[in-house]
Amino acid sequence: MTILPTRDVCYGGDWNPDQWPAQTVAEDIELMKEAGVNLVSLAIFSWAKLEPKPGEYDFAWLRDIMDRCHEAGIFVDLATGTAAPPVWMARNNPESLPVNKDGVRLGFGSRQQYCPSSREYRSRSKALARALAEEFKDHPALVMWHVNNEYACHVPHCYCDVCEADFQDWLRDKYGDISALNDAWNTHFWAQVYSDFDQIYVPRTMPTIPNSAQVLDFWRFSDSQILKLYLGEAEQLREVTPGIPVTTNFMGEFTYLDYREWAKHVDVVSDDSYPDPALPGAAHEVAFNADLMRGLKGGQPFVLMEQVTSAVQWRPQNTVKRPGQFELWSLSRVAHGADGVMQFQWRQSPGGAEMFHGGMVHHSGKKSRWWSEVVKLGGSLSNLAPVVGGRVDAKVAVVVDTDSARARHLSCGPNEAPALFSAARAWHRSLWEKNIATDIIGVEDDLAGYSVIVVPELFIDYPKFAARLQVAAENGAHVLVTAPSGVVNPTLRAVLGGYLGSLSDLLGVVVTDYAVHSPDAAKWAQSDLWMVDPRVDRITRAVETPGVVDYHDLEVRSAALVRALEQVGSPRPAPRGGVWGEYVMATKEADQFTDPMWLNDEVEVVAQFAPESDLGGWPAITKRKVGKGAAWYVATDLDAVGRDALVRVLAAYGRVDMSASNLPDGIEVVKRGVVTFYLNHSDRAVQLAGVTGFDLLSQAEATGHAVVAPRSAMAIVSRE
Ligand code: GAL
């Protein structure tokens, strides 16, 4: 689906003309033309102006703005304005304000102050969406609906009584019978047994560790309540304007909402992305988020709905992008599947919470360094129409699962983990560093066509997915699963009889125990528990504590992995595991503990834990041949060297194109449709051989030998 009738890449940003005098608005339109802006997101935070009193709409100002956009050839992504309800709603309906975990009702004066279960908010937001749709249904500038803004960004959960009653109903629907809930939540532990759904609380602040299954269900409930808000508005829009695509802006790696589920209900995926330019890994975050978004609707292009030109204002220190980086990261998004590059926001605010957040037009206007970058990017994007609609073809997939990330985060132990796709990000990074095109998919997505499938930390056991991985391996795929996986069922009950659950048959191994290191020993530094005076502490000085390091040394046993490590560097680097280690046994033979382990011939030990660790001699990486492919298991959080070497091995087996993996440092290559992007993330001009075709960005022919300037890009259309 293309968003603009012109089939151009969308370029523009959030525009808030209602916050500025008429003269500035006129100037804005002229500046937009100069910058090549072709799409603006309007009215995102305009509810108070659209409905100054309950039920009294004022759309005249918006119509005037939309008309002016149309005259200037600028299209509109029209917001429903419901992300910041006006003060009258808070005053007339205080119960519409959300309540936090400690029972405090949140106040008015910022934004997103609505309870997701509030009936008043629900009906008024739907009514506003309907009224806007009726008003602008035939407006020629309207090309997309932008429902609300960053749902759940500030208020992912509300703990009010209305939410509690709705949560009880949600549980009733899900479990049917209270005994099923008691069983799923294992409520006999700590005497939490319920005899009726209406006894159940939302998980407010409690004396100590809550029942994590209850909290996980509460997160799912909150997600579904918020999705209902979106669906309520989207339904109004679709009834009135069935031909206009509907979106709501996502926030990348955000697991309060399950975007894979949400994506089924948006016509276009759109994303807000603010990597921190202070961090070297930010260049990868740009690519990771883009691949994540492209993967939400089976490879369909998405829109980058928000990024900043220069620097945000909400970090303690807001590092500014380097010269050229704004364009470079924008083009990276396009290369990875974006059909639009939009900014927050068009004009930097003159006051309020976001006054120091960068914009396309800064406080200093055209005198700002950023203005020239904005105009330059507009010019570049205007040449990229041949990319629009194009797909990225990947033979490698990395699997992410929101519920698994939530479950791992919410379970108390084995060690703390953020509710993020950290392991998937690490594996994706290893592939990206080698310029290997990678899709990010979910557990229900089609696996056909992938010759390498990486399944990092799939905490929840999904028997159906395991069966589909088995089929993929039989058909030739190399499936790599990493720990901890298959540890709990979907209601956070432990898998009994050995972890990996239904993945065990495929992998040929079972996990009997985990052994986690605790490198945060530094926090004990001031305590006598940590101190040893070797001159006098006769007993303590003999106590060894290998568990305080943040790694597990590994010994490599497979010749293929040794060869791959030799390619990584000379002398051959040794791979390491991180804090996570496990006792892994061959599935069939492991009916009781023996030390060292014993495996059958069916499973090859690719690497094992080194003898210094208590896991010494136990397998760290295993491989089992399955049909035409294989199933690999990694029982530790492998370091970058280990991942790189394993990626080489898997790519070789899977016949994945590695031809761009040895290009000069800093060069990212991505092929999208007919266009190959060369992105230079380094500070040096880089010479590339064998680049032939037409460079859409410089509008010049590349004849074999190309020079890519520091922090810049080429977009080559092949002549073949
Ligand atoms: C987003 C939000 C925008 C703006 C921006 C600042 O989260 O959607 O309205 O606040 O962040 O970076």
Residues whose N, C-alpha, C, O or C-beta is under 5 A from the ligand:
A	BS01	GAL	E150 V312 F344
